[in-house]
Structures are given as structure tokens and as C-alpha cells.
């Protein structure tokens, strides 16, 4: 869970397909805040990047909803 929270804090881009659009989020976030930000931007996923721009992973609306419900997606 702490790794996931660290990745959430590192969100700095949202990618619909190949285009990257900025998603401005504060440093310490709850799952609800990330979900709200993605919904506000009309996006389904956020690419997680390190400070040097390396891709660390991706957060999806489906994954956030599953985690919030206490389940995980395989």
C-alpha cells in the first residue's frame, strides 16, 4: 500500500492513447482525490512517472475503484 501511495504522489501525466496531458495533483493524495482528478479531466488512466520522467506504472479508474472496494484486478 505504501508503494502505491508513493506512486500516486508521483502522478504527473495522464495519457489518453499516446498523447500526454498534464494532471496537476498535490503531493499527498487519497484514492478519492486521484479518482476525482481523473474524472474531472475525463480520463481513464494516469501514467506514473519518476521525477526524471521514467515511467513507473499506470493508475486506472477501474483499478482505483477495485482497490476502493477491497478487491484487486489481475
Secondary structure, DSSP 8 states (H G I E B T S, - for coil): -HHHHHHHHTEEEEEETTEEE-----SS--HHHHHHHHHHHT-SEEEEE-TT--EEEEEEHHHHHHHHTT----
